[in-house]
Amino acid sequence: MIEQEAGRAMNVVSCAVSLTVTDPVASSHFFTTHLGFREVLVHEDFVELSRDDAAVDLVLVRRDLERCGAGPGPIDVIVSFEVTGVAAEYERLRNEEAGPAVTVRREPWSELVVRLVDPNGVVVQLTEWVPPAGI
């Protein structure tokens, strides 16, 4: 059994989100083309993506019904990135034709949100807090 030193908290050295998709290559192309990720590891069953900023790494894993079962998988998963200049990102993504579901809206709590969907149905959200007028 592995024991931690008394009083010592876990030290996270890296973070990744694993997304099970039908076509990892299509999602990888979407994330590298439109969202600035780069491929760091490519295998026939998965692709690992990273960026040089604070974004979490993404691991796009091919759905394998024999290995993982036929469960419905995660429901309403949104990969969200807080960014600066979200309005400009919205225009860029629209100009790049990043998909038909590129939308922008302002939330009542003063957050500007851009949503888009990759070829496998992964919902990506870019957010920026925009102070209300007068603050």
Secondary structure, 3 states (H helix, E strand, C coil): CCCCCCCCCCCCCCCEEEEEECCHHHHHHHHHHHCCCEEEEECCCEEEEECCCCCCEEEEEECCHHHHCCCCCCCCCEEEEECCCHHHHHHHHHHCCCCCCCEEEECCCCEEEEEEECCCCCEEEEEEECCCCCC
